[in-house]
Amino acid sequence: MIRVVLLVLVIIVLSLAGAWVADHPGTLTLDWLGWRIDTTVAVALAVTLLALVALALVWRLVASVVTGPRSYMRRRAERRRQRGLKAMTQGLAAVAAGDARDARRMSARAERLLDAQPLADMLAAQSAQLAEDPTEATRRWTRMLEHEETAELGLRGLAALARRQGDGTAAVARARDALAKRPGTRWALETVFEVKLDEGDWAEAEAALTALERHKHLDREQSRRRQAALEIERARAESAAGAHDDAMNRARAAIRLAPERPEAAITQVEVAIAAGKLPNARKMIEQNWAAAAHPQLGRLYVDLLGTESNATDRAKRARDLAQIAPNLPESRLLVAETALDAGILGVARDAANKIAVADRDTRAERVAARAAEAEGDWQSAAQAWQRAADARPAPGWLCSSCGTMHRRWEAVCDHCGSFDTVAWRHPAAAAVATGRAPVSAAAGTTGHPAPSSNPASSSRPASSSRPASSSRPASSSRPASSSRPDPSSGAEAPAPTDIRPPLDAAAPTPGRPPAAA
């Protein structure tokens, strides 16, 4: 709109100027070199204007002749660059699509058109990785280190390639080179953290985690959870090495960071048992029961005075512990299981039946069924066994990333290598029904393991290095229904027992006792 207004104004001004010249024609006389020219002012102005236009055209023609070749080469180089960028875009798309052949073809074209720019090296390196040519990929990533603007990208590519080849030392070296150039680089800190996790070097992993938090790459809550997981592993390792005091400090730090995590409380108790401090272990269980109630803590508590105590004493100790948080499902389940073992059937059935419907699983239903059988109430027993068959599976140490069930808590899943994904939870009913949940190598075979005579025997020390994630057990393909944990046994996440009545007896008929053998 502004341009239109300006054009109209220019036309008006020129029209007014032309009218003014027409109203004042005047004469112009030029006497030069024996020539005399008499004309009007209007004609003189018109001739001057035409001369200026002709001069401009001649100047443009001369400039084109002089600068034409250079302009042509510049335009040609720009078209070549545009074709090279297009080839690079298509090559990156081929890499993303997994088409190694097209990626390498586009990489060669981009390198030819872009005159071996660093970005062409990046595409060539990624194409070589896709084509499983580590030698060429290494050469390309290394060549990128020669350019300051692509040096960090080259280091990242070399670190990723080293990790893919299983060379953690080289990956960490490249990551530290990047940190030397730019401290706080996120990918470099994460590389160091992940490699040290794979190696079981918990101290170095913790240092990398602290750096990630310091540079604001992790939020506070996420950092606290990861820190707690590392403290638990370090406590286990130091306890195994005999440094019980340091191990206890680590376990306490884990509880301060995440008091709701039962694995932290279990580790603290295991360290105290390993150090021979049984009274302290009892107090620790009592202190942590309300926030982190867990079947293993309950089993350790009732067994902590020695296995020579009778079932009645065990049931009494279970009731004492349950009084700390009487409404928790684990409290009621502990009371029910120990009362059933002691033959206090009414207490067992009452405690199992008080567990809220939303919190019930196969464990509560099995206790109710066994108590009913012991009392001779076959109809109630049959109904309880049926509810147990339909109830959700018992909880266990389950990896949220791959669904693997573990015998005990681990900071790093030995099936998929994920960090801090193993937690005490109920497995998905669909996965259990279809047998899709894999079983960790540590899960062992199905069936109840024999309870240990020594409460400390459940505290397996953490080794200095984690098993390689590639060593997946062949048992991962067995049906998940055979790997449900049974927290009522002596291990942390033991395999389940059958929820059905024994096969050596006839199935009970509602309202009628079974036939005598």
Salt bridges, closest charged atoms under 4 A:
ASP38 OD2 - ARG36 NE 3.49
GLU78 OE2 - ARG81 NH1 3.42
ASP102 OD1 - ARG105 NH2 2.43
GLU111 OE2 - ARG140 NH1 2.89
GLU111 OE2 - ARG143 NH2 3.40
ASP121 OD1 - ARG140 NH1 2.84
ASP121 OD1 - ARG143 NH2 2.48
ASP133 OD2 - ARG104 NH2 3.68
GLU136 OE2 - ARG139 NH2 2.88
GLU136 OE2 - ARG140 NE 2.77
GLU152 OE2 - ARG182 NH2 2.75
GLU190 OE2 - ARG186 NE 2.89
GLU194 OE1 - ARG163 NH1 2.43
ASP198 OD2 - ARG163 NH2 3.17
ASP198 OD1 - ARG466 NH2 2.86
GLU199 OE1 - LYS196 NZ 3.43
GLU204 OE1 - ARG176 NH2 3.52
GLU206 OE1 - ARG234 NH1 2.53
GLU206 OE1 - ARG250 NH1 3.77
GLU213 OE2 - ARG220 NH1 2.49
GLU231 OE1 - ARG250 NH1 3.20
GLU238 OE2 - ARG250 NE 3.68
GLU260 OE2 - ARG225 NH1 3.87
GLU263 OE2 - ARG261 NE 2.56
ASP303 OD1 - ARG314 NH1 2.03
ASP320 OD2 - LYS316 NZ 3.42
GLU330 OE2 - ARG363 NH2 3.08
ASP341 OD1 - ARG370 NH2 3.96
ASP350 OD2 - LYS354 NZ 3.31
ASP361 OD2 - ARG363 NH2 3.02
ASP361 OD2 - HIS426 NE2 3.82
GLU365 OE2 - ARG360 NE 2.92
GLU365 OE1 - ARG387 NE 2.93
GLU375 OE1 - ARG349 NH1 2.52
ASP377 OD2 - ARG349 NH1 3.84
GLU410 OE1 - ARG236 NH1 3.86
GLU410 OE2 - ARG460 NH2 2.35
ASP414 OD1 - HIS406 ND1 3.87
ASP420 OD2 - ARG225 NE 3.83
ASP420 OD1 - ARG261 NH2 2.75
ASP486 OD1 - ARG366 NH2 3.24
ASP486 OD2 - HIS448 NE2 2.83
GLU492 OE2 - ARG408 NE 3.91
ASP498 OD2 - ARG500 NH2 2.42
